Amino acid sequence: MQGNELFKHAVKIMAEAAMKATEPLGLKGDDISLVIPHQANVRILNAVAKRMGIDPEKKVYLNIQKYGNMSAASTAVALAEAVEEGRVKKGDTILLDAFGAGLTWGAIVIKW
């Protein structure tokens, strides 16, 4: 693996996926209540948030420090935990963003 190249690619692809999910809805970073990304790498997630104009400290849910990278399960587990912790409320606009094995990616916006 070429770690540096993979990092750049992951940031680019996750940011593009997020933009493709939010732009058609007319959403900007301020309109997103919480980003729940695939828990791959904190540096990648912070870089993606910054590209989107989102404060990673306030609007990105992280649990990677508890579990590490759980692959496809990480986004679903993070969403469940964010709901349990009260970080997701009725009416919130949630962005799920993922990048994974086989260099696949995707994003979706959910109105909670």
C-alpha positions as CSV (number, residue, x, y, z in Angstrom):
1,M,0.0,0.0,0.0
2,Q,1.1,3.5,-0.7
3,G,-0.2,5.2,2.5
4,N,0.3,8.8,1.4
5,E,-1.5,8.2,-2.0
6,L,-4.3,6.3,-0.3
7,F,-4.8,9.1,2.2
8,K,-5.1,11.7,-0.6
9,H,-7.4,9.5,-2.5
10,A,-9.7,8.8,0.5
11,V,-10.0,12.5,1.3
12,K,-10.8,13.4,-2.3
13,I,-13.3,10.6,-2.8
14,M,-15.1,11.1,0.6
15,A,-15.3,14.8,0.0
16,E,-16.6,14.3,-3.5
17,A,-19.2,11.8,-2.3
18,A,-20.4,14.1,0.4
19,M,-20.7,17.0,-2.1
20,K,-22.6,14.8,-4.6
21,A,-25.1,14.0,-1.8
22,T,-25.5,17.5,-0.4
23,E,-25.2,19.8,-3.4
24,P,-28.4,18.6,-5.3
25,L,-30.2,19.3,-2.0
26,G,-28.8,22.8,-1.8
27,L,-27.0,22.0,1.5
28,K,-23.8,23.6,2.7
29,G,-21.6,22.7,5.7
30,D,-23.7,24.9,8.0
31,D,-26.9,23.0,7.1
32,I,-25.5,19.6,8.2
33,S,-26.3,18.8,11.8
34,L,-23.8,15.9,12.1
35,V,-21.5,14.0,9.8
36,I,-21.2,10.3,10.6
37,P,-18.4,8.9,8.5
38,H,-16.8,5.5,8.1
39,Q,-14.4,5.4,11.0
40,A,-11.3,4.7,9.0
41,N,-8.7,7.3,10.0
42,V,-9.1,10.5,12.1
43,R,-6.7,12.5,9.8
44,I,-8.8,11.5,6.8
45,L,-12.1,12.4,8.5
46,N,-10.8,15.8,9.7
47,A,-9.4,16.6,6.3
48,V,-12.8,15.8,4.7
49,A,-14.7,17.9,7.2
50,K,-12.4,20.9,6.5
51,R,-12.9,20.5,2.8
52,M,-16.6,20.7,3.4
53,G,-16.4,23.7,5.6
54,I,-17.5,21.7,8.7
55,D,-15.9,22.0,12.1
56,P,-14.8,18.5,12.9
57,E,-14.8,19.1,16.6
58,K,-18.5,20.0,16.6
59,K,-20.1,18.2,13.7
60,V,-18.2,15.0,13.1
61,Y,-19.1,12.0,15.2
62,L,-16.1,9.8,16.0
63,N,-15.9,6.5,17.8
64,I,-12.7,5.1,16.2
65,Q,-10.9,5.6,19.4
66,K,-13.1,3.0,21.0
67,Y,-13.2,0.3,18.2
68,G,-10.7,1.1,15.5
69,N,-11.8,0.6,11.9
70,M,-14.7,-1.9,11.9
71,S,-15.0,-1.7,8.1
72,A,-18.6,-1.6,6.8
73,A,-20.0,-1.7,10.3
74,S,-18.4,1.5,11.5
75,T,-20.9,3.9,10.1
76,A,-24.0,2.0,11.4
77,V,-22.4,1.6,14.8
78,A,-21.5,5.3,14.9
79,L,-25.0,6.3,13.9
80,A,-26.5,4.1,16.6
81,E,-24.2,5.5,19.3
82,A,-24.8,9.1,18.2
83,V,-28.6,8.5,18.5
84,E,-28.1,6.9,22.0
85,E,-25.9,9.8,23.1
86,G,-28.5,12.4,22.0
87,R,-26.3,13.8,19.3
88,V,-29.0,13.1,16.7
89,K,-32.4,14.8,17.2
90,K,-35.6,14.9,15.3
91,G,-35.3,17.2,12.3
92,D,-31.5,17.0,12.1
93,T,-29.8,16.7,8.8
94,I,-27.3,13.8,9.0
95,L,-24.6,13.0,6.4
96,L,-23.3,9.5,6.3
97,D,-20.1,9.3,4.3
98,A,-18.0,6.1,3.7
99,F,-14.9,4.9,1.9
100,G,-13.8,1.3,2.0
101,A,-12.4,-1.9,0.7
102,G,-11.9,-2.1,-3.0
103,L,-11.8,1.7,-3.1
104,T,-15.6,1.9,-3.0
105,W,-17.4,5.0,-1.6
106,G,-20.7,6.5,-1.0
107,A,-22.7,9.1,0.9
108,I,-26.3,9.8,1.8
109,V,-28.2,12.6,3.5
110,I,-30.8,11.7,6.0
111,K,-33.4,14.0,7.6
112,W,-33.9,12.4,11.0
